[in-house]
């Protein structure tokens, strides 16, 4: 039986650099020129979409659901895909994770050169679960290194937090990590046994303040310098067993005093599976948020 085609490859996603296979890029084809030119042509809502994926169960097939949705909604936008893997939050230092993101930084700064006005659409950042939050924060640190803190280095039009952020909880962290394991029974069972002490050790180190915790991540996400004073959309579910709805609501309420915040709450969807409950509602919420953020940004230019 021939091997199954990679869903992301089928959508024309390729690694920016072969040395970093978890940083992929989709570039749209040539634009089709309209038959009749308009004196007031509509500017694109977004130029680059940055997707920072989740940890547990983030298969290529599941990630492709969001990639297809964005390709359909914003056909002229490039999509920068940052995949999160288990080692990114267990064995790798922040410095190593940031080194992996250097191709992403190079791409973003080439598309949005510093000290240059950007009127043809900005960037949209969409992060999933705590794993994606960590990747997004490390990208922010990398982009802001050696730059003035007065503004974010690239023109973000908005930030979407999908099924996040959670809090420090051993059993939820362990459950999320288990989703990353292969489904082969023997391998999965061995992986669970190995993960238990690993996640337990990390949890203790977080509790003792030796390494960063989910609470540290939550604080940095709500530091206005991390992404700048841009609008936010929180997407989460009451039925999420890994990230409690009240934890997401509390985080949104905290930042809501400083930036515009929109909340969309699902009823029965599992963790990072909101489109499965209502795909039309999900993508309508994203489009409304982008349109509103675009109008806010254009009013400031």
Secondary structure, 3 states (H helix, E strand, C coil): CCCCCCHHHHCCCEECCCCCCCEEEECCCCCCCCCCCCCCCCCCCEEEEEEECCCCCCCHHHHHHHHHHHHHHCCCCEEEEECCCCHHHHCCCHHHHHHHCHHHHHHHHHHCCCCCCCCCCEEEEEEEHHHHHHHHHHHHHHHHCCCCCCCCCCCEEEEEEECCCCCCCHHHHHHHHHCCCCCCHHHHHHHHHHHHHHHHHHHHHHHCCCCCCHHHHHHHHCCHHHHCCCCEEEEEECCCCCCCHHHHHHHHHHHCCCCCEEEEEECCCCCCCHHHHCHHHHHHHHHHHHHHHHHHHHHHC
